[in-house]
Amino acid sequence: MTEAPPPGPTDPSRSGSSPQRATPGPWGPRSAATAMAAAEASLSAARTTSVPPVGSPPPAAPAAAAATRMVFTGQGGELFGLLVRGYVLQVITLGLYRFWFTTEIRRYYWGHSFVGAEDITYTGRGMELFKGFLIALAVVLPIQVAAFLILLGLPQAEMVVSATVFLAYALLGQFAVYAGRRYRLTRTSFRGLRLRMTGSAWSYAFRAFGLWILVVLSLGLFYPWATASMERMKMRNTWYGDVPGDFTGSPLVLFRRGILLWLMALALPVLGVVSLIASVPPEAWDALWLWLDGSSARIPTAVGLAIAALTGIGLLTIIVPILLFPAFQAITFRWRMEGTRIGGASFTSGFTVGASYRVYLLGAVALFGVLILLGIVSAIGFGGIATVAVLRGGDGFDSTTAGVIGIVLVALAYLILFGTMWIAKQLLIDLRLQRARLASLAVVNLAALDNARANNVDASAMGDSLGSAVDFGFST
């Protein structure tokens, strides 16, 4: 396997200039709507072949498939402007602008992603997401209203109703995963041809719902098999024009790569709890029940130490998975990419656990610095306001106007704090993670897609918006 030379876009990290878009290739501009018709005409001409004369030598054996590197050219300056404007407009419009903001962010990420010298285009619109959200509300609101009316008449059924609503949202969330992916694919164009997705979102939702139940019951051990099954269903219904996709990732490979993480994140804490409970004498637990019932005024020292140890193990049960999350992301991302097929084209990935930790650790340190800076600025600001009020006699503290101003200032400070940390996370972690992931990718045998023909279909944005309605979010 040989690698193609570096892609056409100028590397902004070396030149210090703003990212440049690649020169249009033989399919012409990617972002124009007329590129669809031009692509079909060009590809139809490319499929015309000539019959070799009788007695001519057989064609030479094909060379090893070349690998075309991928690259992400997005820089923080441009994204910072989009994030600040989008956040402010969302606050002003009480969240209504988020559909158009989501579209702008996707266009940014898609438009700065290149396969060799050829970019990817996102053609979705904010109005599509807004209309999809209105349809999603027609699905979600009846569930909420029914739950409210049932609880109004049977308040004792709160646990049953809450569990039912949770399960319904979990099923709708899996539906949204599939339907939302279908929408995003139909709005994604490469070489003037759009991707598409067939199959039933409900079939995927019920299968994924059942698989996740098995994952929970197996304490996560079934995750590789569940994920492989869900990826196969998604990829085997994914098309680039008329070229079908597939997924060949082995669950055993993911199991071998991730079993150590599972042991560290789950098995060790469980083993620690079991060992601790077994080491505490039975009379100590009897004393604990008496103390809980109020029959005893003091708790034995051994029980107190056991409770402290259990608390520490509980904290580790939460902290350890968080610390292992970058490694988990790196392992699953590389496995997914290496198993993805589109026709005769495939992916290779060099994304390592170390690269993932570099992004998260450096980002976390930077975010902590931003948080400290915000704390200093807030202390100076509110301290200055309090000082001015005290110097003016302090009588204004008891007035209604002062109370209203105080509430407004607190709300404004919260919006600034939340917005700043959210924007900082996008720039310091998400953007750098996207750049590292795409830099690790290469497409093997990209030429296998040269003869793909357009087969464009449309898809509703309801599934994508439903994901936001049930808090499943969206993915770039």
C-alpha positions in Angstrom: 0.0 0.0 0.0 1.4 3.4 -1.0 0.3 6.7 0.3 -0.6 9.6 -2.0 1.2 12.9 -1.5 -0.2 15.3 1.0 -3.6 16.8 0.1 -4.1 20.0 -1.8 -5.3 22.4 0.9 -2.6 24.5 2.5 -1.8 23.5 6.0 -2.8 26.5 8.1 -0.8 25.4 11.1 2.4 25.9 9.1 1.6 29.0 7.2 -0.4 30.8 9.8 -2.9 31.9 7.2 -6.6 31.1 7.1 -7.7 27.8 5.7 -8.0 27.5 2.0 -10.4 25.4 0.1 -9.1 22.9 -2.4 -9.1 23.6 -6.1 -12.1 21.9 -7.7 -11.3 18.5 -9.2 -12.7 16.9 -12.4 -16.2 17.0 -11.0 -16.3 20.8 -10.8 -17.5 22.9 -7.8 -18.9 20.8 -5.0 -21.1 23.4 -3.3 -23.2 24.4 -6.4 -26.5 22.7 -6.8 -25.8 22.2 -10.6 -22.9 19.9 -9.7 -25.3 17.0 -9.4 -26.2 17.1 -13.1 -22.6 17.8 -14.2 -21.4 14.8 -12.1 -23.9 12.4 -13.7 -23.0 13.5 -17.2 -19.2 13.2 -16.5 -19.6 9.8 -14.8 -21.8 8.5 -17.7 -19.0 9.4 -20.1 -16.4 7.8 -17.9 -18.3 4.5 -17.9 -18.0 4.2 -21.8 -15.4 1.4 -22.4 -13.9 0.0 -25.6 -13.6 -3.7 -26.4 -9.9 -4.7 -26.9 -9.1 -6.3 -30.3 -8.8 -10.1 -30.6 -5.4 -11.4 -29.7 -4.4 -8.4 -27.6 -2.4 -9.1 -24.5 -4.4 -9.4 -21.2 -4.6 -6.3 -19.1 -1.9 -5.8 -16.5 -2.7 -6.8 -12.9 -3.9 -3.8 -10.8 -1.4 -2.2 -8.6 -1.8 -2.1 -4.9 -4.6 0.1 -3.8 -3.4 3.6 -3.0 -4.3 5.3 0.3 -5.6 8.9 0.1 -5.1 10.8 3.2 -7.8 12.9 4.9 -7.3 16.2 6.5 -9.2 18.8 8.5 -8.3 22.5 7.8 -10.6 24.2 10.2 -9.0 26.8 12.5 -10.2 28.2 15.8 -10.6 31.8 14.7 -13.3 31.2 12.2 -15.1 28.7 14.4 -14.9 31.2 17.4 -16.8 33.8 15.4 -19.5 31.2 14.5 -19.8 30.0 18.1 -20.1 33.5 19.6 -22.7 34.7 17.1 -24.6 31.5 17.4 -24.7 31.5 21.2 -25.8 35.1 21.4 -28.5 34.6 18.8 -29.8 31.6 20.7 -30.0 33.5 23.9 -31.8 36.4 22.2 -34.3 34.1 20.3 -34.7 31.9 23.4 -33.2 28.9 21.6 -35.1 29.2 18.3 -31.9 30.0 16.3 -30.3 26.7 17.3 -31.6 25.0 14.1 -29.8 27.5 11.9 -26.8 27.5 14.2 -26.5 23.7 14.0 -26.6 23.9 10.2 -23.8 26.5 10.2 -21.6 24.4 12.4 -22.1 21.3 10.2 -21.3 23.3 7.1 -18.1 24.4 8.8 -17.0 20.9 9.8 -18.0 19.3 6.5 -16.5 22.1 4.4 -13.1 21.9 6.1 -12.9 18.1 5.7 -10.9 16.9 2.7 -10.3 13.5 1.1 -7.1 14.2 -0.7 -7.7 17.5 -2.4 -11.5 17.1 -2.6 -13.8 18.5 0.0 -17.1 17.4 1.4 -20.2 19.6 1.3 -23.2 19.9 3.6 -26.4 21.1 2.0 -28.8 21.0 4.9 -30.8 24.1 5.9 -32.0 25.4 9.2 -35.6 25.7 8.1 -35.6 21.9 7.5 -34.5 21.2 11.1 -37.1 23.7 12.4 -39.9 22.0 10.5 -38.6 18.6 11.7 -38.6 19.9 15.3 -42.3 20.9 15.0 -43.1 17.3 13.8 -41.0 15.9 16.6 -43.0 17.9 19.1 -46.2 16.3 17.8 -44.6 13.0 18.9 -43.1 14.1 22.2 -45.9 16.3 23.6 -48.6 13.6 23.7 -46.3 11.4 25.7 -45.7 14.3 28.2 -49.4 15.2 28.4 -50.5 11.6 28.9 -47.9 11.1 31.7 -49.1 14.4 33.4 -52.8 13.4 33.2 -52.1 9.9 34.6 -50.1 11.3 37.5 -52.7 13.9 38.1 -55.3 11.1 38.8 -52.9 8.4 40.1 -50.0 10.1 41.9 -49.0 6.8 43.4 -48.1 5.5 39.9 -45.2 7.9 39.6 -42.5 5.3 39.4 -44.3 3.2 36.8 -45.1 6.3 34.7 -41.6 7.6 34.9 -40.1 4.3 33.9 -42.5 4.0 31.0 -41.7 7.5 29.8 -38.0 6.8 30.1 -38.3 3.6 28.0 -40.4 5.4 25.4 -37.8 8.1 25.1 -35.0 5.5 24.9 -36.9 3.8 22.0 -37.5 7.2 20.3 -33.8 8.0 20.8 -32.7 5.0 18.8 -35.2 5.9 16.1 -33.7 9.3 16.0 -30.2 7.9 15.7 -31.1 6.1 12.5 -33.5 8.7 11.0 -31.2 11.6 11.9 -28.2 9.8 10.3 -30.4 9.3 7.1 -31.1 13.0 7.0 -27.5 14.1 7.4 -26.3 11.6 4.8 -28.8 12.9 2.2 -27.4 16.4 2.8 -23.8 15.3 2.4 -22.2 15.6 -1.0 -18.8 14.3 -2.2 -17.7 14.7 -5.8 -21.1 16.1 -6.6 -22.9 12.9 -5.5 -24.9 12.6 -2.4 -25.0 9.8 0.1 -28.3 8.2 1.1 -29.7 5.7 3.5 -32.4 3.0 3.1 -34.0 0.7 5.6 -36.5 1.2 8.4 -35.7 3.5 11.3 -38.2 1.6 13.5 -36.6 -1.8 12.8 -33.3 -0.3 13.8 -34.9 1.3 16.9 -36.4 -2.0 18.2 -33.2 -4.0 17.5 -30.9 -1.4 19.1 -33.3 -1.1 22.1 -33.1 -4.9 22.7 -29.3 -4.9 22.2 -28.8 -2.1 24.7 -30.9 -4.1 27.3 -28.5 -7.0 26.8 -25.5 -4.6 27.2 -26.9 -3.4 30.5 -27.7 -6.9 31.7 -24.2 -8.1 30.8 -22.6 -5.1 32.6 -21.2 -4.0 29.3 -19.5 -7.2 28.2 -22.0 -7.6 25.3 -21.2 -4.1 24.0 -18.8 -5.2 21.1 -21.4 -7.6 19.7 -24.3 -5.0 20.1 -22.2 -2.2 18.4 -21.1 -4.5 15.6 -24.7 -5.5 14.9 -25.9 -1.8 14.9 -23.1 -0.7 12.7 -23.8 -3.4 10.2 -27.4 -2.5 10.0 -26.5 1.2 9.4 -23.7 0.7 6.9 -25.5 -2.0 4.9 -28.3 0.5 4.3 -25.8 3.3 3.5 -25.1 4.2 -0.2 -22.8 6.6 -2.0 -24.9 7.2 -5.1 -25.5 3.6 -6.3 -22.5 2.2 -4.4 -23.5 0.2 -1.3 -21.8 0.4 2.1 -20.9 -2.4 4.5 -19.4 -3.0 7.9 -16.9 -5.8 8.5 -15.6 -4.9 12.0 -15.2 -8.0 14.2 -16.7 -7.8 17.7 -14.0 -10.0 19.0 -11.4 -7.5 17.9 -13.2 -4.7 19.8 -13.6 -7.1 22.8 -9.8 -7.8 22.9 -9.0 -4.1 22.6 -11.4 -3.0 25.2 -11.4 -5.8 27.8 -8.7 -4.1 29.9 -10.7 -0.9 30.0 -13.8 -2.9 31.2 -11.8 -4.6 33.9 -10.5 -1.3 35.2 -13.8 0.6 34.9 -16.2 -2.0 36.2 -14.8 -5.3 37.4 -12.3 -3.9 39.8 -14.7 -1.6 41.6 -17.3 -4.4 41.9 -14.6 -6.7 43.2 -13.6 -4.1 45.7 -17.1 -3.7 47.0 -17.6 -7.4 47.3 -14.3 -7.9 49.1 -15.1 -5.0 51.5 -18.6 -6.3 52.3 -17.2 -9.8 52.9 -14.4 -8.5 55.2 -16.8 -6.7 57.6 -18.0 -9.0 60.4 -21.7 -9.7 60.6 -22.1 -8.1 64.1 -20.9 -4.8 62.6 -23.8 -4.8 60.0 -26.2 -5.6 62.9 -24.9 -2.5 64.7 -25.4 -0.5 61.5 -29.0 -1.5 61.1 -29.6 -0.5 64.8 -28.0 2.9 64.2 -30.1 3.4 61.0 -33.3 2.5 63.0 -32.4 5.0 65.7 -32.0 2.2 68.3 -28.4 3.1 68.8 -26.8 6.5 69.3 -23.4 5.6 68.1 -22.0 3.7 65.1 -19.2 1.2 65.6 -15.8 2.3 64.3 -15.5 -0.7 62.0 -18.8 0.2 60.3 -17.7 3.8 60.0 -14.5 2.8 58.3 -16.4 0.4 56.0 -18.8 3.2 55.0 -15.9 5.5 54.3 -14.3 2.8 52.2 -17.5 2.2 50.3 -17.9 5.9 49.6 -14.3 6.0 48.2 -15.0 3.0 46.0 -18.2 4.7 44.8 -16.3 7.8 43.8 -13.7 5.7 42.0 -16.6 3.9 40.2 -17.5 7.3 38.8 -14.0 8.8 38.3 -12.3 5.8 36.7 -14.7 5.6 33.7 -14.3 9.3 33.1 -10.6 9.0 33.1 -10.8 6.0 30.7 -13.2 7.7 28.3 -10.5 9.1 26.0 -9.1 5.6 25.6 -12.5 4.1 25.0 -13.2 6.8 22.3 -9.9 6.1 20.5 -10.4 2.3 20.5 -14.0 2.4 19.2 -13.3 5.1 16.6 -10.4 3.2 15.1 -12.4 0.0 15.1 -15.4 1.6 13.4 -13.3 3.3 10.7 -11.3 0.1 9.9 -14.5 -1.8 9.5 -16.3 0.7 7.3 -16.6 -0.1 3.6 -18.1 1.8 0.7 -18.0 -0.3 -2.4 -14.4 -1.2 -2.9 -13.1 1.6 -0.8 -12.2 1.3 2.9 -10.6 3.2 5.7 -7.4 2.9 7.7 -6.9 4.8 10.9 -3.8 5.6 13.0 -5.7 7.3 15.8 -4.1 6.2 19.0 -5.0 6.3 22.7 -2.1 8.6 23.3 -3.4 11.1 20.7 -6.9 11.0 22.3 -5.4 11.7 25.8 -3.3 14.6 24.4 -6.4 16.3 23.2 -8.4 15.8 26.4 -5.7 16.5 28.9 -4.5 19.7 27.2 -8.1 20.7 26.7 -8.9 20.1 30.3 -6.0 22.1 31.5 -6.9 25.0 29.2 -10.5 24.8 30.4 -9.5 24.9 34.0 -7.4 28.0 33.2 -10.4 29.6 31.5 -12.6 28.8 34.6 -10.0 30.4 36.9 -9.9 33.5 34.8 -13.7 33.8 34.8 -13.7 33.4 38.5 -11.2 36.3 38.9 -13.1 38.5 36.6 -16.4 37.7 38.3 -14.9 38.4 41.8 -13.5 41.8 40.6 -16.8 42.7 38.9 -19.2 41.8 41.8 -16.7 43.1 44.3 -16.6 46.5 42.5 -20.4 46.7 42.5 -20.6 45.9 46.2 -17.9 48.4 47.0 -19.7 51.2 45.1 -23.0 50.3 46.9 -21.3 50.4 50.3 -19.6 53.7 49.6 -23.0 55.2 48.7 -24.4 54.3 52.0 -25.7 50.8 51.4 -29.3 51.9 51.5 -29.9 50.7 48.0 -29.4 47.0 49.0 -33.0 47.0 50.4 -34.7 48.6 47.4 -36.8 46.7 44.8 -34.7 48.2 42.0 -31.5 46.8 43.6 -33.1 43.4 43.9 -34.1 43.4 40.2 -30.7 44.6 39.1 -29.1 41.9 41.2 -31.2 39.1 39.6 -30.4 40.5 36.2 -26.7 40.6 36.9 -26.7 37.0 38.3 -28.6 35.8 35.3 -26.2 37.6 32.9 -23.2 36.3 34.8 -24.5 32.7 34.5 -25.1 33.1 30.7 -21.6 34.5 30.2 -20.0 31.8 32.4 -22.0 28.9 30.6 -21.4 30.4 27.2 -17.7 31.0 27.7 -17.1 27.4 29.0 -19.2 25.9 26.2 -17.4 27.9 23.5 -14.0 27.1 25.1 -14.9 23.3 25.1 -15.7 23.5 21.4 -12.4 25.2 20.6 -10.1 23.4 23.0 -11.4 19.9 22.8 -14.0 19.2 20.0 -12.2 21.1 17.3 -8.8 19.6 18.1 -10.3 16.1 18.4 -11.9 16.4 14.9 -8.5 17.5 13.5 -6.6 14.6 15.1 -9.2 12.1 14.0 -9.2 13.1 10.4 -5.5 13.4 10.3 -5.3 9.8 11.3 -7.6 8.6 8.5 -6.8 7.5 4.9 -9.2 6.1 2.3 -7.9 3.0 0.6 -8.8 2.5 -3.1 -10.7 5.7 -3.5 -10.7 5.1 -7.3 -13.3 2.4 -6.7 -15.8 5.2 -6.3 -15.0 6.8 -9.7 -17.8 5.1 -11.5 -20.5 5.8 -8.9 -23.8 7.1 -10.3 -26.1 9.6 -8.7 -29.2 8.1 -7.0 -30.4 11.0 -4.9 -33.3 10.7 -2.5 -34.7 13.0 0.1 -35.3 12.5 3.8 -37.2 14.4 6.5 -35.3 16.2 9.2 -37.8 15.0 11.8 -35.5 12.2 13.1 -32.6 14.6 13.4 -34.7 17.1 15.4 -36.3 14.3 17.4 -32.8 13.5 18.7 -32.6 17.0 20.2 -36.2 16.8 21.6 -35.3 13.6 23.6 -31.8 14.9 24.5 -29.9 12.7 22.2 -28.3 15.7 20.5 -26.6 15.6 17.1 -23.3 14.5 15.8 -20.8 16.0 13.4 
